[in-house]
């Protein structure tokens, strides 16, 4: 959510940022609506002042036994009361119109974010690890999994529909091992506290992190609740409508949860395999902090996610997204892409975003600075640390052998009961 006061004072900068995002300038429209609201508030204040004055004059008239004047004033007060009630209703309509518009406007990028139209304008920051040189054509993960008899899309489709998968035996255990490994690394080495949050959230929570109202079609809804598309939603909303002490910041939390996405608009993309499914497991990282430390916390989050891939021996690259490829709530995003030899391509496995105070304004989440009066909005950050399903895909493809077996990365062997190979 944007601050209309900031927009009034920085209209040109706001419009320039929207243009860089590929959007139309909106400051004039927003300011015009806000001027209507403020004018209505002024009229209400003036009418209220007249009502208060007339109410006092009624007492004076009665004290002087001037019933004619008293009755006239009482009639005026009644009329003014009706005018105020109607005026307040009109002000609420105008305020709702403004809030609806503001709620649908994406966050604006930091100045250092590269300007661009789409993913082709993203900028590579670093590339780590050398892709393995195969002496045969490497297979994709679903070919390996199905040949091992441990990855079943057909039965999953019969049970639930397209974009679901059943993992069996060693692959089911490998997915569980990956999640446990990630949680252990983040809690024991990177300072995150493990949380086991609800997987269903209310509309207020989905609004707070920006999924509602703009992206409702991407969510699965059941009765009055939404299945979480990512643990970012419940983790970030832990501070909704709260005021934290600065001494408790930064607050770093992590969770290993299922995530549910309708994949609206992805028809025809990644229709085979586990890259884009309706249900998947992900390790989420969320940081709540002050404006002064949000950039350093962003770098810490990115390095935390990268360390998982390094420990697993998976080649990856880190890119900074351009303005045209950023998510709705982000001011700056780094994507980490893991190398998949079966696709001969780097594919996203983590996206780490600094949202500034955008989500905090929607949630009314604040902190109390230790050396200042009043409260300020928090900064929120979120990222995958990393997507477990895609990590499973990467392990299968990078550690595959010519006979169709898969070597277990050393970092995961303690979680696999010492198992070193699947199949073969």
C-alpha angles and dihedrals in degrees: 000000000000127000109244090204090059090048091052090052097039105032096143094049091047093051092045090054091050091051089051087054090053093254133125120259111264108172095100093051093046094046091049091054091046090050089054090050094048092047089052091050090051091052090049092051091050092048091047090051090052090048091052092049093048090049090055091047090055089062091048092049092050091048087055090044090239097149094170092059091041093053092047091051092046090053090049092050090051090051091047091050090055091046090051093049091050091045093051090051090051091048090053090052092051092045090050090050090053094045092049091053093045092048091058097050116097123235116270120243127247115257093254094059110109115248114237146133105240146339091306089069096053115118124230113229100182143342119214128192131013119261112245117260106232121200088207135041106279117230128231118252096255091053090053095043095048092046089053089051090235102103116063121183096160096061091042089054091050090051100040113357136252122343096036130109139195117215118199138196115330094010092054088050092046091055090049090047092053092053094047091047091053094048091049093051094047096046098039100038110020104042101249122143115224116239129188101205133182115276091212121064135183126243093261091059093047089049092049094060094038104256090116138092099001100044104036091126089064092059133080111229128201118183106307096342138078125219107238115258087199136355086249087088101060094031095053093042090060085089097042112134090001133124112214129196113244089233089069092057140138094045110194119187135170136190138186107215144144115261126207125206131170090211089220110190095019097103110147094013121116092342092165125061136003102304095097115021136147095241126036141147122248138176106225128201121201128178127190112195149136125286090249094058102033095096094051090045089051091056090047090053093050092049090048090056093043091052090063092059092044092052089050092049094239120150113234145163130216121216135181112229119236122233093265095054101045125115124253098260101035131104093183130007135189117196120202114207123196123212115250111191092191088062094031088227146096112252130191115264100160137022117192117192137185106210096183110206094324096106093035091060091051090049097037088233114164143165134213111236112226095225101036140060124250127013137290134204116264126236117237129203132183138181145156113261078200142314103250097205092052091046087055089051090050094049092050094049099040096042098041120127130213092256092057096257123126126224115223113235111246093241090062100045095089087056092049097056091257094305110156102183141027114215126344 
